[in-house]
Amino acid sequence: DQLVTDVARITAESFGLYHIHLYIVDETGDNLLVVAGNGQAPCRHVGNNYTLSIQNDDTPVAIAARTRKAQVDNNVSQDHNLDFNPFLPETKSQLAIPIVSAGQLIGVMETYEDYVDAFDEADVRVKSILAEQIAVAIQNARSFALVEKARKETQDLQDAVDESAIVAITNVRGEITYVNDKFCEISKWDREELIGQDHRIINSGYHSKEFIKDVWVTIANGNVWQGEFK
């Protein structure tokens, strides 16, 4: 959310635009949702769940989404602009650029100007490059969000395990590379004292060699060993 808000603001300021809207494809994939806006005219659509149907709407935004091609209207008629007329009454030129990443439609960037013939081929090229960068940024943000979600889920699982079990991880030589807090609490060894050692450090001498061998043979064969260990 912060990303698209900043992009809209910086783009409007850098190009001196009358207005800009950023649309994102909704979860259904059928509609475009206004997620950010900025410019000389105030943005009234953001936060109001304003959407356009990609297949059924005939505005430049929907056409750009359907065709994946930029749509330019350099002399917006009164009839054409009825949809935005209450909020952007001075619109004279309109440019809609699809935001696409790896062939996937992410959304549409729509820019407005308050004079006729505002957008030429150079504008289309520049703003198309900008739209590509926006697409990459949005995808990166989404990927980061997914990683953060997975990290939190992993941390929650680890916290649950740490509360209920002792956990130690070793390398192939049997040297301890990780222990959880519960392991340290029960063994009475500090983590720094355990890392790099093997499990002989916690051998109480209570169990027979056959018992210890059974533990390690079971684990080495990829099976689960269960029992009580002093």
C-alpha positions as CSV (number, residue, x, y, z in Angstrom):
1,D,0.0,0.0,0.0
2,Q,2.8,2.4,0.9
3,L,4.6,1.5,-2.4
4,V,1.7,2.4,-4.7
5,T,1.0,5.6,-2.7
6,D,4.6,6.7,-3.0
7,V,4.7,5.8,-6.7
8,A,1.6,7.8,-7.5
9,R,2.9,10.9,-5.6
10,I,6.4,10.8,-7.1
11,T,5.1,10.3,-10.6
12,A,2.6,13.1,-10.3
13,E,5.2,15.4,-9.0
14,S,7.9,14.4,-11.4
15,F,5.7,14.8,-14.5
16,G,3.6,17.7,-13.2
17,L,0.5,15.7,-13.9
18,Y,-3.0,17.0,-13.5
19,H,-3.8,13.6,-12.0
20,I,-2.7,9.9,-11.9
21,H,-4.6,6.8,-10.9
22,L,-3.0,3.4,-10.2
23,Y,-5.3,0.4,-10.6
24,I,-4.5,-3.1,-9.4
25,V,-6.2,-6.3,-10.6
26,D,-8.5,-7.6,-7.8
27,E,-8.4,-11.1,-6.3
28,T,-11.0,-12.3,-8.9
29,G,-8.9,-11.2,-11.8
30,D,-12.0,-9.6,-13.4
31,N,-11.8,-6.1,-12.1
32,L,-9.4,-3.2,-11.6
33,L,-9.4,-1.5,-8.2
34,V,-8.1,2.0,-7.7
35,V,-5.4,1.8,-5.0
36,A,-3.6,5.1,-5.3
37,G,-4.0,8.6,-6.8
38,N,-2.3,11.9,-6.8
39,G,-1.9,15.2,-8.7
40,Q,-3.1,18.7,-8.9
41,A,-6.7,17.5,-8.5
42,P,-7.7,15.7,-5.3
43,C,-8.2,11.9,-5.5
44,R,-11.7,10.9,-4.5
45,H,-11.7,7.2,-5.6
46,V,-9.0,5.7,-3.3
47,G,-10.5,3.9,-0.3
48,N,-14.0,3.8,-1.8
49,N,-13.6,0.4,-3.5
50,Y,-13.9,2.0,-6.9
51,T,-13.6,-0.7,-9.5
52,L,-13.8,-1.1,-13.3
53,S,-14.8,-4.4,-15.1
54,I,-11.9,-5.4,-17.3
55,Q,-14.1,-7.2,-19.8
56,N,-17.3,-5.1,-19.7
57,D,-16.0,-1.5,-19.3
58,D,-15.2,0.6,-22.4
59,T,-12.9,3.2,-20.7
60,P,-9.3,3.5,-21.8
61,V,-8.2,1.8,-18.5
62,A,-10.3,-1.4,-19.2
63,I,-9.2,-1.5,-22.8
64,A,-5.5,-1.1,-21.8
65,A,-6.0,-4.0,-19.4
66,R,-7.7,-6.2,-22.0
67,T,-5.3,-5.5,-24.9
68,R,-2.2,-5.0,-22.8
69,K,-1.5,-1.9,-25.0
70,A,-1.3,1.8,-24.1
71,Q,-4.5,3.8,-24.8
72,V,-4.3,7.5,-25.6
73,D,-7.1,10.0,-25.8
74,N,-5.7,13.5,-26.4
75,N,-9.0,15.2,-26.7
76,V,-11.3,13.8,-24.1
77,S,-14.9,14.6,-25.0
78,Q,-17.5,15.6,-22.4
79,D,-19.4,12.3,-23.0
80,H,-16.2,10.2,-22.8
81,N,-15.3,11.8,-19.5
82,L,-18.7,11.5,-17.7
83,D,-17.3,8.8,-15.4
84,F,-14.6,11.0,-13.9
85,N,-16.2,14.4,-14.6
86,P,-17.4,15.1,-11.0
87,F,-13.9,14.6,-9.7
88,L,-11.6,15.5,-12.6
89,P,-13.6,18.1,-14.5
90,E,-10.5,19.7,-16.2
91,T,-9.4,16.5,-17.9
92,K,-8.5,17.1,-21.6
93,S,-6.0,14.3,-22.3
94,Q,-5.9,10.7,-20.9
95,L,-3.2,8.0,-21.1
96,A,-3.7,4.4,-19.8
97,I,-0.7,2.1,-19.6
98,P,-1.0,-1.6,-18.6
99,I,1.2,-2.7,-15.8
100,V,2.5,-6.1,-16.7
101,S,5.1,-8.5,-15.2
102,A,6.2,-11.7,-16.9
103,G,3.1,-11.7,-19.1
104,Q,0.8,-11.3,-16.1
105,L,-1.5,-8.2,-15.8
106,I,-0.8,-6.5,-12.5
107,G,-2.9,-3.3,-13.1
108,V,-3.1,-0.1,-15.1
109,M,-1.5,3.3,-14.7
110,E,-3.7,6.1,-15.9
111,T,-2.5,9.7,-16.2
112,Y,-4.5,12.8,-16.9
113,E,-3.7,16.3,-18.2
114,D,-5.8,19.4,-18.3
115,Y,-4.8,20.4,-21.8
116,V,-5.4,18.9,-25.3
117,D,-2.7,16.8,-27.1
118,A,-0.7,16.2,-23.9
119,F,0.7,12.8,-24.7
120,D,2.9,12.0,-27.7
121,E,4.8,8.8,-28.6
122,A,7.7,9.8,-26.3
123,D,5.3,10.1,-23.4
124,V,3.9,6.7,-24.1
125,R,7.5,5.1,-24.2
126,V,8.6,6.8,-21.0
127,K,5.5,5.9,-19.1
128,S,5.6,2.4,-20.4
129,I,9.1,2.0,-19.0
130,L,7.8,3.4,-15.8
131,A,4.9,1.0,-15.7
132,E,7.4,-1.9,-16.2
133,Q,9.4,-0.7,-13.2
134,I,6.2,-0.4,-11.2
135,A,5.3,-4.0,-12.1
136,V,8.6,-5.3,-10.9
137,A,8.3,-3.3,-7.6
138,I,4.8,-4.6,-6.9
139,Q,5.8,-8.1,-7.6
140,N,8.9,-7.7,-5.4
141,A,6.7,-6.3,-2.6
142,R,4.3,-9.2,-3.0
143,S,7.1,-11.7,-2.9
144,F,8.5,-10.0,0.2
145,A,5.1,-10.2,1.9
146,L,4.9,-14.0,1.1
147,V,8.4,-14.5,2.5
148,E,7.5,-12.6,5.6
149,K,4.3,-14.6,6.1
150,A,6.2,-17.9,5.6
151,R,8.9,-16.7,8.1
152,K,6.3,-15.9,10.7
153,E,4.6,-19.2,10.2
154,T,7.9,-21.0,10.6
155,Q,8.7,-18.9,13.7
156,D,5.3,-19.7,15.2
157,L,5.9,-23.4,14.6
158,Q,9.4,-23.2,16.0
159,D,8.1,-21.4,19.1
160,A,5.5,-24.1,19.6
161,V,8.1,-26.9,19.3
162,D,10.5,-25.0,21.6
163,E,7.8,-24.8,24.3
164,S,7.1,-28.5,24.2
165,A,10.3,-30.4,23.2
166,I,14.1,-30.4,23.3
167,V,15.6,-29.9,19.9
168,A,19.2,-30.4,18.7
169,I,20.5,-30.4,15.2
170,T,23.9,-32.0,14.2
171,N,25.9,-32.1,11.0
172,V,26.9,-35.4,9.4
173,R,29.8,-35.9,11.8
174,G,27.4,-35.7,14.8
175,E,28.6,-32.3,15.9
176,I,25.9,-30.1,17.4
177,T,25.0,-27.1,15.2
178,Y,21.8,-26.0,17.0
179,V,20.0,-26.4,20.2
180,N,16.8,-24.8,21.4
181,D,16.3,-23.1,24.8
182,K,14.5,-26.1,26.2
183,F,17.5,-28.3,25.4
184,C,19.8,-25.9,27.3
185,E,17.3,-25.7,30.2
186,I,17.1,-29.5,30.7
187,S,20.8,-30.3,29.9
188,K,22.1,-27.4,32.1
189,W,24.6,-26.6,29.4
190,D,24.9,-23.2,27.8
191,R,24.4,-23.0,24.1
192,E,28.0,-21.9,23.5
193,E,29.2,-24.9,25.4
194,L,27.1,-27.3,23.3
195,I,27.7,-26.0,19.7
196,G,30.5,-27.9,18.0
197,Q,30.4,-30.8,20.5
198,D,28.7,-34.2,20.0
199,H,26.1,-35.7,22.2
200,R,28.6,-37.5,24.3
201,I,28.7,-34.2,26.3
202,I,25.4,-35.0,27.7
203,N,25.9,-38.7,28.2
204,S,25.1,-39.5,31.8
205,G,26.7,-42.9,31.8
206,Y,23.3,-44.3,32.8
207,H,22.5,-46.0,29.5
208,S,24.2,-49.0,28.0
209,K,26.3,-48.8,24.8
210,E,23.6,-50.9,23.1
211,F,21.0,-48.4,24.1
212,I,23.0,-45.5,22.7
213,K,23.8,-47.5,19.5
214,D,20.1,-48.2,19.0
215,V,19.3,-44.4,19.2
216,W,21.9,-43.4,16.6
217,V,21.3,-46.4,14.2
218,T,17.6,-45.6,14.3
219,I,18.1,-41.9,13.5
220,A,20.9,-42.6,10.9
221,N,18.4,-44.7,9.0
222,G,15.9,-41.9,8.8
223,N,13.6,-43.3,11.4
224,V,12.1,-41.7,14.5
225,W,13.5,-42.8,17.9
226,Q,11.2,-42.5,20.8
227,G,12.0,-43.2,24.5
228,E,13.4,-41.7,27.7
229,F,16.9,-40.4,27.8
230,K,18.8,-39.5,30.9
